[in-house]
């Protein structure tokens, strides 16, 4: 009689009750893996560190901006795309949820050092909410091995960006455009070009990182 014991985030090893080691089985056959799990052993501690790191990176990306009213051009969505694909659906969504929470509670993590519930319930609040769902979607697609292919990764980022817009634009319309969804949509058109550039850049990052990881693993 055999039992399965998880020995790392990249392999499963069969062990008999007697302690005799059996053959290794790829974890890809039994568990969804993101790129971070291929280089760092997963545990609660590492998950916490990764989530906090993701919050910090998103906050830093939010400060890189081209001022515009009521929605500035920032690198936030780039961080959302990459973090979702790197951490996977659950940790990606938790990261974005925590980002929104700490910002609402007063830490200056939003664009331009903004914070507070006024931002969450303001013109850009819908986009922040959209980050959670976008990270979950992109993370799930990454868990299905989309992150190692540039074309698939680009499509996942387009889908993730669409989710952000689908939630963010209606809120923007209600808050800043007297519920005129068409006017809000027209206003956001220049952002589509900005986000397309970020999607292309992000799409190249993960497949390139996967290739590097595989190269290093093959050498070892």
C-alpha angles and dihedrals in degrees: 000000000000137000131199118240123185107230099170142351092262104042142036120210126203113226127185120221088251089063096250111146118237134195121304121246125202111254088219086076093058109021138035111248131194125201094263090057090057092062105028126050107240121239138140090264094053091045090055092048092048093049093049090046089052091052091051093048092049090050091051091047089053090060092057098083150142105222116243133153127270094354119031124209106250142157092244095109091050088056091048092052096047096042092049092050093044101045101031132233102306100040091039092054092044090051093054092043091052090046090056092044098051090046092051090050092056112273110134096239101125125090113302092011092295124161143161138073088286088074094045091052093037135087095291098040094096091057091052089051089048090057089069095054094040092053090049092051096045090044092052092050089049089053087056088059097259092127095072093060121070096210094048091044091053091050090049090052091049089052091047092049089049089056091052091050093044090059100030102048097055090050090047089051093052095047104036108017104044090255091303100146093182093054091048091048092051090048090054096051095096088054090061090067091047092049092046089057090049091048092054091048093047093046090060095048102065100042088047091050091048090052090051093048092049091048091053092046092050090053090053 
